[in-house]
Amino acid sequence: MRRLEPLWNRLLRQQHHTIFQLFSWNRLAAEVFRDRLTPHIVCVENDAGAAIIPAAIHHVSGQLEPLGETLFDYRDVLHVGDDDVLRAAWQELARIRRSLRVVSLQDEAARDRWSDFHFHAFANAPQVDRHLTDERTFRAAHPRLARQLRRLQRQGVVLRSCIGPRPEQIRHVYRAKREQFASASDNLFHDERRCEFMGAAASLAESSCELFTLEDRDAALVAALVSFREPGIRRCYTIYFNSAWAHYSPGVALLYEVTARSLGEQLSCDYMTGEHPYKQRLANSSRVLYKVELSANELAGIASHLAASRVA
């Protein structure tokens, strides 16, 4: 993968992308999740353009999927230039005769770089779009959450933020989240490898990662929000709350305050995949996310059709 880094970064400078397409994150994912995914990255480059498909083979299902395991919300290929370059990359990937599953694609990516595929609606990603509101209007719309935050503060709870948190700070949040939902079979962070990845990813992100916490008088976590800042937007990646404080809705109160502050900084807030009620309570819009699921034969058929189109 290191040989691909210069080209990978050059392509990212020429197309819209999210943190989940960064070379550093994909390289880290390939290393951390090597016990379950074998990278199978395809790169095609010529005078007409270049394309990279950051694929991997899952050890249990045997299917192709993008690098990132379950922790990358938004997937994409990297492509600049002639469409035939990307089509050649798909033809090469189809040669290994594996099924393909991609979850999930943002609308722009689906239209621009996945138009040769059949994709289906998967979920929505609620957000607060800064073009539709501002900090003052947003705060006025949620007075109850402002009161909840003041009630917490009267109990000695303090809001802190840390730009570029240390890996152990991030791992502490995920350990707390794992313990809170210890009996839940769908808790992603039962898996220590995922906690390890998030700590290392936050370190790679440096100042673009910001950790917001509500802490009691003993500096114990009441709530936490792990976020990543990109141009014009803050990705609110993980929210944790201490169930002992549930009466005060500390997780939602923290999300409210971070969103309001973000709007003051001219940032939209992406609440990521899933229309949970607490997200819907604050969101003023949402984006449709898509998935692609193809059998090995279907992928081979599309690749064959693309090859014929190139020849024509």
Secondary structure, DSSP 8 states (H G I E B T S, - for coil): -GGGHHHHHHHHHHS---GGG-HHHHHHHHHHTTTTEEE--EEEEETTEEEEE-EEEETTT--EEETTTTS-SS---EEEE-HHHHHHHHHHHHTT---EEEEEEEHHHHHHH-TTS--EEEEEEEEE-TTT--HHHHHHH-HHHHHHHHHHHHTT-EEEEEES--HHHHHHHHHHHHHHTTT-TT-GGGSHHHHHHHHHHHHHHGGGEEEEEEE-TT--EEEEEEEEEETTEEEEEEEEE-GGGGGG-HHHHHHHHHHHHHHHTT-EEE--S---HHHHHH-SEEEEEEEEEE-HHHHHHHHHHHHHHHH-
